[in-house]
Amino acid sequence: MSLKGISNKEICHGEKIYLREPDIRKRDVMKGMEGRLKVSVNDKGKYMFTIAVSKQRTGGLYHLQDVMKGKFGGVPKRGIIK
């Protein structure tokens, strides 16, 4: 999505729900945002969209590399393992 020019804000808070949170404890509970990945807010009240999207992208790349190696289901100990 980033390569297609979709902004981090649009990925997190756009009309389409691109990032869903399966864990109910980590979901956004604001009206109209139910089911979405909760985005952290800094001390100044600014949403940290980049951090939320980056974390999801990194995890996706790790799993993509695993599948390319013929494996699936591994969990990285730290970042992406090459």
C-alpha beads as a LAMMPS data file, in Angstrom:
LAMMPS data file: protein, C-alpha beads

82 atoms
81 bonds

1 atom types
1 bond types

-500.0 500.0 xlo xhi
-500.0 500.0 ylo yhi
-500.0 500.0 zlo zhi

Masses

1 110.0

Atoms # bond

1 1 1 0.000 0.000 0.000
2 1 1 2.868 2.342 0.783
3 1 1 4.361 1.645 -2.653
4 1 1 1.025 2.633 -4.214
5 1 1 1.148 6.002 -2.427
6 1 1 -1.409 5.299 0.292
7 1 1 -0.466 7.345 3.365
8 1 1 0.056 5.819 6.809
9 1 1 -2.887 7.867 8.075
10 1 1 -5.153 6.471 5.342
11 1 1 -3.976 2.922 6.088
12 1 1 -4.876 3.331 9.776
13 1 1 -7.916 5.638 9.754
14 1 1 -9.202 5.616 6.163
15 1 1 -12.673 4.572 5.068
16 1 1 -11.440 1.051 4.304
17 1 1 -10.129 -0.922 7.274
18 1 1 -6.713 -2.133 6.102
19 1 1 -5.295 -3.041 9.533
20 1 1 -7.677 -5.008 11.732
21 1 1 -6.826 -6.008 15.281
22 1 1 -7.893 -9.567 16.131
23 1 1 -7.093 -9.096 19.841
24 1 1 -10.054 -7.257 21.388
25 1 1 -7.772 -5.720 24.063
26 1 1 -5.762 -3.841 21.421
27 1 1 -8.667 -2.613 19.308
28 1 1 -9.628 1.003 18.888
29 1 1 -12.884 1.618 20.767
30 1 1 -13.808 5.044 19.350
31 1 1 -17.173 5.150 17.576
32 1 1 -16.723 4.185 13.934
33 1 1 -13.231 2.783 14.554
34 1 1 -14.254 -0.560 16.086
35 1 1 -12.080 -3.483 14.987
36 1 1 -9.217 -1.323 13.782
37 1 1 -5.673 -1.502 15.066
38 1 1 -5.297 1.072 17.852
39 1 1 -2.771 3.778 16.947
40 1 1 -0.634 5.205 19.746
41 1 1 -0.728 8.911 20.561
42 1 1 2.368 10.856 21.647
43 1 1 2.610 13.354 24.537
44 1 1 1.337 16.175 22.319
45 1 1 -1.766 14.229 21.250
46 1 1 -0.435 13.441 17.761
47 1 1 -1.222 10.010 16.285
48 1 1 1.830 7.865 15.591
49 1 1 0.666 6.333 12.276
50 1 1 4.218 5.611 11.085
51 1 1 4.986 3.377 14.074
52 1 1 1.767 1.359 13.685
53 1 1 2.238 0.776 9.955
54 1 1 5.979 0.093 10.269
55 1 1 5.383 -2.625 12.876
56 1 1 2.815 -4.348 10.649
57 1 1 5.058 -4.022 7.553
58 1 1 8.052 -5.518 9.361
59 1 1 6.007 -8.488 10.571
60 1 1 4.594 -9.021 7.093
61 1 1 8.051 -8.994 5.523
62 1 1 9.277 -11.554 8.058
63 1 1 6.402 -13.913 7.249
64 1 1 6.877 -13.377 3.499
65 1 1 10.549 -14.367 3.827
66 1 1 9.529 -17.464 5.827
67 1 1 7.069 -18.539 3.134
68 1 1 9.728 -18.021 0.455
69 1 1 11.938 -20.425 2.426
70 1 1 9.106 -22.993 2.516
71 1 1 8.229 -22.423 6.203
72 1 1 5.352 -20.738 7.954
73 1 1 4.399 -19.852 11.504
74 1 1 7.768 -18.780 12.888
75 1 1 8.053 -15.842 15.245
76 1 1 11.058 -13.505 14.958
77 1 1 13.117 -13.177 18.108
78 1 1 14.121 -9.660 17.092
79 1 1 13.207 -7.813 13.914
80 1 1 13.459 -9.581 10.599
81 1 1 15.770 -12.578 10.560
82 1 1 17.683 -12.908 7.291

Bonds

1 1 1 2
2 1 2 3
3 1 3 4
4 1 4 5
5 1 5 6
6 1 6 7
7 1 7 8
8 1 8 9
9 1 9 10
10 1 10 11
11 1 11 12
12 1 12 13
13 1 13 14
14 1 14 15
15 1 15 16
16 1 16 17
17 1 17 18
18 1 18 19
19 1 19 20
20 1 20 21
21 1 21 22
22 1 22 23
23 1 23 24
24 1 24 25
25 1 25 26
26 1 26 27
27 1 27 28
28 1 28 29
29 1 29 30
30 1 30 31
31 1 31 32
32 1 32 33
33 1 33 34
34 1 34 35
35 1 35 36
36 1 36 37
37 1 37 38
38 1 38 39
39 1 39 40
40 1 40 41
41 1 41 42
42 1 42 43
43 1 43 44
44 1 44 45
45 1 45 46
46 1 46 47
47 1 47 48
48 1 48 49
49 1 49 50
50 1 50 51
51 1 51 52
52 1 52 53
53 1 53 54
54 1 54 55
55 1 55 56
56 1 56 57
57 1 57 58
58 1 58 59
59 1 59 60
60 1 60 61
61 1 61 62
62 1 62 63
63 1 63 64
64 1 64 65
65 1 65 66
66 1 66 67
67 1 67 68
68 1 68 69
69 1 69 70
70 1 70 71
71 1 71 72
72 1 72 73
73 1 73 74
74 1 74 75
75 1 75 76
76 1 76 77
77 1 77 78
78 1 78 79
79 1 79 80
80 1 80 81
81 1 81 82
